[in-house]
Structure formats: C-alpha cells, structure tokens
Amino acid sequence: MARQHPEEPTLVELTIEEVKAMGKQGMAHPSTRPVLTGGVVGGVIGAVLPVVSWPVGLFVGAGIALYSRVKR
C-alpha cells in the first residue's frame, strides 16, 4: 500500500528542504547566516562548558537555529 502524504509537510520534510535550499543558495539563502551563527554560539558554549565539547555545541547550536527557522 502506498503511503499518502498529508496536506502539510512534516517537520522533517521541511527541514530537509531547508537544508537543500541552503546548500544550493549558500550565503544568499536567508537561513544560512542564522544557522551558522547558532553553530558558532553553540561551539563557544561547548568549549566553555566542561561537560560538552565544542563540536557537540556547534552541532546543537546549529540544530536549534535551523529548527527555529523551519518552525516559523
């Protein structure tokens, strides 16, 4: 049985489309700068906190920024 898509795309589908668009348009895409900024902020926080490393902080910061852009 074929899976039918609901009328509204899911959060995962929206996120995938946003990442694809960011990859194609680069810095011209409106979400690129906020996501990069979120990654930098997360990386700095991760470097300062002893429990979290900077790569984890970078990934989490970028993820939060991307989520906030897609959720709008």
Backbone torsions as a table, in degrees:
resi	resn	phi	psi	omega
1	MET	NA	131.5	-178.8
2	ALA	-75.8	140.5	178.4
3	ARG	-79.5	127.7	179.3
4	GLN	-95.8	138.1	179.3
5	HIS	-83.0	138.2	173.6
6	PRO	-67.2	166.9	-177.7
7	GLU	-63.0	-39.4	178.1
8	GLU	-96.4	136.6	178.5
9	PRO	-68.6	152.0	178.8
10	THR	-74.8	167.2	178.7
11	LEU	-61.0	-38.0	179.1
12	VAL	-64.8	-44.0	179.0
13	GLU	-63.8	-41.8	177.5
14	LEU	-62.9	-41.3	-179.6
15	THR	-65.3	-42.9	179.3
16	ILE	-61.9	-44.4	178.8
17	GLU	-63.6	-38.8	179.8
18	GLU	-65.2	-43.3	179.6
19	VAL	-65.7	-40.6	176.8
20	LYS	-60.8	-44.7	-179.7
21	ALA	-64.9	-39.6	177.5
22	MET	-63.3	-39.0	178.7
23	GLY	-65.8	-37.9	-179.7
24	LYS	-75.0	-41.9	-174.1
25	GLN	-93.2	-15.4	178.7
26	GLY	62.7	-135.5	-176.9
27	MET	-69.6	-13.5	178.4
28	ALA	-75.1	-19.2	-179.8
29	HIS	-74.7	137.1	-176.1
30	PRO	-65.4	-19.2	-179.7
31	SER	-90.0	-15.0	-173.5
32	THR	-62.7	-51.5	-177.6
33	ARG	-61.6	-47.1	178.5
34	PRO	-62.2	-36.6	179.8
35	VAL	-69.5	-41.5	176.7
36	LEU	-64.3	-40.2	177.9
37	THR	-63.4	-43.2	176.7
38	GLY	-60.3	-38.9	177.6
39	GLY	-65.3	-41.7	179.2
40	VAL	-65.4	-45.5	179.0
41	VAL	-61.5	-44.7	177.7
42	GLY	-62.7	-38.9	178.0
43	GLY	-64.6	-40.5	178.1
44	VAL	-66.2	-44.5	177.9
45	ILE	-62.4	-41.3	178.2
46	GLY	-63.9	-33.8	178.9
47	ALA	-71.9	-31.8	-178.3
48	VAL	-79.3	-39.2	-177.8
49	LEU	-77.2	134.6	-178.1
50	PRO	-73.4	-21.2	-175.7
51	VAL	-83.5	-29.4	-174.2
52	VAL	-114.4	137.4	176.8
53	SER	-87.1	164.5	-177.1
54	TRP	-64.6	-35.5	178.5
55	PRO	-64.8	-37.4	178.2
56	VAL	-66.0	-44.0	177.8
57	GLY	-61.2	-40.8	178.7
58	LEU	-61.8	-47.0	-179.4
59	PHE	-63.4	-45.0	-179.0
60	VAL	-67.2	-43.5	179.0
61	GLY	-61.3	-44.0	178.0
62	ALA	-66.3	-38.4	178.7
63	GLY	-63.8	-42.1	178.8
64	ILE	-65.2	-43.1	179.1
65	ALA	-63.9	-42.2	178.9
66	LEU	-64.6	-43.1	178.8
67	TYR	-59.7	-43.4	-179.2
68	SER	-66.6	-32.1	177.7
69	ARG	-72.3	-39.2	-176.8
70	VAL	-76.4	-35.5	-175.3
71	LYS	-66.9	-22.8	-178.5
72	ARG	-55.3	NA	NA
